[in-house]
């Protein structure tokens, strides 16, 4: 086995990379469900218990990915390490591992009942990155074998993980090969971050605490944040939620959102905790020191309200309006939270303290040393939380509450455009205020980009100039060094009908997926979970313009195809209890099929521009128009019974 230079060592630890220890007193794991499938010693911390080692393989300590140990295979043919597992219950699973190699052709192999089922060639990289095998269907009584086989150089492996395969398996086809390749990669990559409920894993693992503080049974959730921390983060989860919904991970979305909602207590001044371990109970210790000393950023609670509404629209789960934990979180966030965090310059806009993230930051921009009281991403996210409350209140049947929040949203947007953001445009637009009340202009990364993404800027020349400014900055010296910050750019430009620019950024992000992340502990850029989840949402929500409303059995679509993409089709889009097929041909024709389920939906087929007629299934009808955020659409409302297919076109 080749020894790697200490400068290359990673200090991360992932699921299964520590030996079981006494559970934290805060948890009771005895009542937790047993996992449907488990790997013995997935992080090799027990010396390879359950594994069979050939000559030239073993367990070492010189270059672990997580914890203190790893397994290795020396270079040359014929070396292997294996583990056999008897399958106790039928199911479909994904299998992942972290690996580093000193040459090509090392293999990660899965066999079923002695026959090869799937294999992946491990990347030829001396630094750890993640490889996976997806959607392996197992039957009770099968014998599953996991194996690593030697290649032309040394192979180091560590931290295996089992994920339940996603409930949905959407597929796309297109005139553009790149989007198909991108979507397929993102779909399989994203699902490998899902936790298998009942899996016992470490708590409070981070770069400074490699062994954590005990273990607990994990619940339905997914990785959202750093790969070397045993947790999911509110900011990351908010941005990954729609991608998770596309995969049918509705249970995971609700579990994670509810944990954040429950933590937003009066003791925490209605801030949700920043990160949870995968048991969805334990606050991640690196970010939580006490009820008055924990990481918190103003946009997060507002984004969680907005995303809870989106989760409701995708899933149709009535818990989003009936669960008192969730509902009270929405109300506290959009009322008391704002009042209690609006003292430096009272104006109805939630503030940070200017004293760092552990005291409450006004912005998501953690790279800045600016002492901000109010920031563009905070006020813009507050605006979207108000709009989410309008939608949620209507679904709950409370028209009075909906009208109240409609007025709040309109008033906040008017205040932003008439006063808060000043009169300038581009670099001269105000995007924050310091704790002394001084307005701040220029490039502010998240507190600049979110103002456009959340559509708080009035449509028109000023908004267009600001979009130009965002693209200019991110194409130049203002580009963030971390890939996860760039994942917001397609969303910004899709929201503002700059489809070619959004597609440009999707391509850039995807093309960087095999480059090592700026934080070496994260593996490749594509190993940061936000990358794969957002490419999924940017395909379905962005390019295809899908806006579901499962509770009201409605789906709205609008083609946002870039000029180089003639057509795009998606199969298996799960909305509520139904699945749909959608195709766009350019910007003037769309076809929808209510492919499975028992519920009739109404399809709102939108087309940008004013057209006198819309042709629906070959018959011409008068076009209806509406204007949304400065864009006028022609649309048709089409009933879609189960099994029905319809086309709509304009010319």
C-alpha positions, 0 to 999 in steps of 0.5 A: 500500500502506498503512503500518501503525503500528510498534506493530502490527508482528509480529516472528515468522518461520515456515516458508520466511520466510528465504532458504536459507543454509548448513546447520548443521554438525550436519545433513546435508540432502543425504540428506533426501527432496525434498518432494512439493510446494514453493512458491517463495519462500513468505516473499517473502524472495527478492523474490518469486522465482517469483511474478507481480505485477500492477500495484498489488502487490509486495514490501515491508519495512514490515510482515512477518509473519516475516523481513524481507519480505512481499507486498502488494496495494493496495486496489481491484479487479483486483490479484493475485499468482500462482504456478504449480506443476507437480505432480510426484506425486499427493497431497492437500494443505492450503495456509495463509498469514498475512494482514493486511488493511485491508478486506474481500473480499481472496481466497486462491485455488487454481486447478487447470489454469486452473479455480477449485478453492477460495477463502477470503475473508481476514479483515478484520483489520489484524493477521496471522492464518492462513487455509487451504484444505484437502484439495486433491487433485492429480494428477501433471501438474496445474498448480496456481496459488496466487493472492491477489486484492485486496479493498476494502482493502490486503492483506498476505500472508506465510509460505505453508505446504503440509501433507499432508492428514491420513490420516484425515478423521473427520466428525461429525453431531449434534442440536447444530449448535455441536459440528459447526461446532466439530469441522469448524473444529478438524479443518481448522485442526489439520491445517494445522500438519502439516509436509510431509516434505522441506520445507527450512525455517529452524532456531532461529528465534525472536522474537530470532533472526528469520533462524535459524541455517541450514536443514534438511529437515523431517520428519513433525511438526506445530507444537506451541507458538509460531507464531514459533518453528521448533519443537515443544514437549514440553508442547504436543505432549503435549496435542495428541497425541490430537487428532493421533491422531484425524487419523491423524498417527501417524507424526508422533506417533512421530517427535516422541516418539522425538526427546524420548525420545532426548534424555533422556540421562544428560548431561541427568539424564534430562530430555528437551529442551524443544523441537525444530526440525522436523528432529527433531534440532536442539534449539531454541536459545532454550530450550537453552544447554548440557547443564546450562542448558536449559528443563526442567519436571518434569511433561514427562517423565512426560507423555511416558510417559503419551502414548506409551502413548496413542499406542500405544493409538491406532496399535497400532504395536509400536515403542512397546514394542519400540523400545529408545530409547522403552522405555529412556526410559520406564524411566529416567523412572520410575526414575533420573529420580525418584531423581536429582531427589529430594534436597531432601525425599526422598519418592519424588516428583520435584523441581524446583530452585526456581531457574527453568525453565533450572535445572529447574522443579517445575511447568508454571506459568511465571507464578508466582514461587514457588520450588517443590520439588514441585508438584501437576502433577508428582506427578500426572503421575508417577502417570499415568506409573506407570499407563502403565507398567503398561499398556505392560509388560502389552503387552510381556508382562512381568507382573512389571514391570506388577505393580511399577508397579501397586504404585508407582502405588497407593503414590504415590496413597495417599501423595498423599491421606494425606500430601502433599496435607494434609487440606484441600479446595478452597483449603485443599488442599496443591498444592505444597511450597516448597524449604524444605519449606513446604506451599503452598495456594490457586490454582496454575493448572496445579499445581492443575488437573492434580491433578484431571485426572490423577485422583490425588485420591481420588474423593469429596467432597474431589475434588468440592470441588476441582473446584468450586474449579477452576471457581470460580477459572477463572471469576474472577480465577484465569483464565489470560490465555493461551488455551492454558492454558484448553484443559486445562479440558474435559479436567479436567471430562470426566475427572471426569464433569462433562460440562456444565462441560466442554462449557461450557469447550469453547464458551468456548474456541471462541468466543474463536478469532477474538480476538487472542492475548495474544501478538500474534505468535501471531495469533488465539487459534485460531492457537495450535495447541493450541486446534484439536488439543484440541477434536478430542480433547475431542470424541472422547475427551471427549464420546464417551468413546472409549478405544481399545486397538488392540494388543488390538483393543478399543475402550471407549466411554461417552457424556459428552454434555451435557444440551443434546446429544441425540445425537452421531455420528462417522464415520471414527474410525481406530483401528489399521488399522480405522475405526469409526462411533460414535453416542451417543443421550443416555447410554443408547444407543450404536451402533458399526460396524466400518466398515473394516479386516480385524480383529475388535474387542471393544467394551466399551460402558459406561453410567454407573450400575447396570442389571440388563440391557443390550439388545444388538442387540435381545436382553437380557443380564445387565449386568456392572458395574465401578467405575473411579475411583469411578464404577460402570458397567454394560457389555457386551462385544460382538465386532465383526467387520469390517463388523459393526454393533451397538447397546447400550442400558440403561433 
